Amino acid sequence: MRGGFIGGSETEGIDSIGFERPISGGRLSELVFELLGVDGLCYFEVDVSFVVGRTDVTADLPKGLLELCETRRVTIVSSRTEIPL
């Protein structure tokens, strides 16, 4: 992983975590799985080919996110090996 950023504001709090990375695999899937343990958090790639969460966060997603997703749904995962990275 090359770097990352945290988005949000002082009044609203953290609303996003982004990663800049040149490759897949390695520790990234483990890190993403752990972060998905935070209530309301989901993971998706820039191309939104999938959206994953450890719980159903559909109601918490920004408007239109699932419309961009190929599957049109949040895939619930219970293991880091289920995250396609």
Secondary structure as GFF3:
##gff-version 3
##sequence-region A 1 85
A	DSSP	beta_strand	3	9	.	.	.	ID=ss1
A	DSSP	beta_strand	13	20	.	.	.	ID=ss2
A	DSSP	alpha_helix	28	35	.	.	.	ID=ss3
A	DSSP	beta_strand	43	44	.	.	.	ID=ss4
A	DSSP	beta_strand	51	53	.	.	.	ID=ss5
A	DSSP	three_ten_helix	58	60	.	.	.	ID=ss6
A	DSSP	alpha_helix	65	68	.	.	.	ID=ss7
A	DSSP	beta_strand	75	76	.	.	.	ID=ss8
A	DSSP	three_ten_helix	80	82	.	.	.	ID=ss9
###
